[in-house]
């Protein structure tokens, strides 16, 4: 990890490289256009590149919410294949946290696909973010390699930066568990009908729990842990 560095992207060349990196991650041209990244950075928002030596291997962008909310919304973070699973996602998130705290921001929000277990575990169990909302087909149809052929449902989470991560609930606190598929990305390609069925089932169960006032208390190998 000694060669890993996170840098603010404040030049046109670096911004265009970040746009290309994000295109590689999502397999689609124009995932996050360079002109938008440039505008966000110039306006004082969070736009960084993750470097291994001189090579940019990831990028992240976030923008401020309403002043009264003192929040930062993390819109996109991606790391290219071959560098995932090294703890770099956590490194980026902690960098983003420090950056936000230095600017008086108390929380960071973001969305993630509830059908991807590794993201759910990282966001809820590792970082201790908390689910605030279920968003149905939030971005409409997406044609990138990661999301193609599925509706873009997302869970909105909020990460309170100055608070310690809440522990995973004990079994006695859990009222229900909502299971998710082990590999929805492969299932979308091999059996689209089964993938669509998973989307609807998880959507209905999670929305039902949230509407009833229950809380998504965490995530483990069983799935989403529901508490009263």
N, C-alpha and C positions, 0 to 999 in steps of 0.2 A: 504493500500500500504506500510505500515511500514515494513512488513516482506519481501518485494520484494527486490532482490539484483541482480546485473549483475556482473558476475565474468569472468575473462580471464581463459580459460581452458588450464592449463599448466601441467597437469598430465595425464598419460595414462588412469587411471580409469575415470577421468572426461570426457576425449575425448570419451571413449566408451559409457558412459552414454548419452552424447549428440547425438551420432549416434543412440542409441536406442530411444531417445526422437523424433528425426526426423522421424524414422521409424514409430512410433506411429502416428505422424501427417499425414503422407502420406499413411499409411496403406500398406507399402511395405518394405521388408527387403532390406537393401543396398541402401537406399535413398541417404545417404551421408556417404560413408564408413569411418570407424574410422581412417584407415591409411592415407586417404586423409586429413581429418581434422587435424590429428597430423602433417603431413608434412606442411600444410598451417600455423599452429600455430608456428611451429619451425622456419619457414622461416620469421616470423615477421608479418604475416597477422592477420586479425581480426577474432578471433574464441572465442565466449563467450557463457556462459550459463545463462539462466534466472532462478532464484531461488525464490521459495516461502518458506522461512525458509531454511530447509536443502534439500528440494525436488526440483530437476531440472524440470521445467515445460516448458522450451523453449530453443532454441539455435539459433545461427546465425553465418554465416561465410561469409567473404568478402576477396577479394584479390586485391593487387595493380595492376593498369594498367601501361602502359608505362611511364617511368620517366617524359618525356616531357609533358604528359597529366596531371600529378599531380592528378590522379583520383584513386578511389577505386570502385571496382565492387562488389556489394552485391549479392552473388549468391543464398543464401538460408536463410530463416528465418521462424521458425515455433513455434507455441505455442499449447500445447495439449488441447484437448477438456475439457471444464469445466473452463478454464481460459481465454477464448477469450471474447472480448467485454468489457474488463476492462481497456482499454487504455494501455495495455502492449506492443502492437506493436509500438505505438508511443514512449513509453519509450525506447524501444530497438533502434529505429531509431535515437532518440536524443542522446543516448549513442554513437552510431556509428558515428554520426556527430561530437561530441566532440572528440572522439578518432582520427578521421581523421584530424580535424583541428590541434590537437596537433602535428601531423606528417607532417604538411605542405601540406595537401591534400585539393584541392579547390572544388572538386565535387565528388559526389557518383552517380554511374549508377546502374540500375537494370532492370529486365524485369518483366512483369506481364501479366496475361491473360486478354485481353481486354473485355471478356464476363462476368467478375465477377465485378458487380457494386461496392461492398464494397471496393475492392482493388483500383478500378479506382478513387473513391471518396477520399479515404485516400491519395493516391499518388499525385493526381492532385489538389484537392481542399484543403486538410488539410496541406500537406507538401509543396505544390507549386512546385513539380517537373514538368519538361516539356518534352513532347514526342519528341524524336529525330528520331525514325525509327519504321516502322512496319516490323516485322520479321515473315515470313511465315513458319509454321511448324519448328520452330527454333531448337527443341530438337528431332525431329522425333517422332516415336511412343513411348508413355509412358504408362507403365502398372500399375501405382499406382492407388489407389482408387480415387484420386482427378481428374486425367486426363484421365483415361482409356476410350477408345472409341471415342476419339476426336483428331484432329490435334493440335499440340502444338504451335499455333500462339501466339506471344507475342508482346507487345509494349515495346520498349526500352525507358527509361526515364533518364534524367540527373537532378540532384539536386545541384544547386549552393549553397554551404554551407554558404558563407559570405553574400549572398544577402537575403533581406526579401522575403517572399513568395509573388508571384504576385497575385493580387486579381482576383477572378473569373470575366470573362467578363460581361459587362452589356448587356442587351438584344439588344440594338442598335448596338453592335459590333458583334453579332452572325449572321453568314450567313447561318448556317445550324445546325441541331442536328442529331446525329446518335444514335438511340435508341439501347438498349441491353436488353436481356431477364432478368426477375427478378431473376430467379434461374436456371442458366444453369446446375449446378451440379445435381439437381434433374431431369431436362429435359433430360440429357444424359442417365439416367437410364430408365425413363418412355417413352421417345419418341426419340430414337437416330436420326431418320431421321429429325425431327424438329430441334434438336440441331445442326446437321450438316448444315442445311439450314441457321440457325442463324450465324454460323461460316463464311460461304461463304458470306452472305450479309454484315455483319459488316466488314469483310476483304476487300471486294470490295469498300465499301463506304469510309472507313478510308484511304485505300491506294490511292483511287482516289483523295481525298482531299489533302493528303500530296504531291502527284505527281503534283498537280495543284498549289502548292505553298501556300496553305492555312495551317492554324495552328490549332492543337487541343488545344483550349484555356482553357479547364477545364472540369469539370464533375459535373452534378447535377442529380436530380431525373428524368429529361427528357432523359439523356444520355450524350454523348460526345458533348461539345460545340465547334463548328467550327467557327473560325474567319478568316477574310481575311488577 
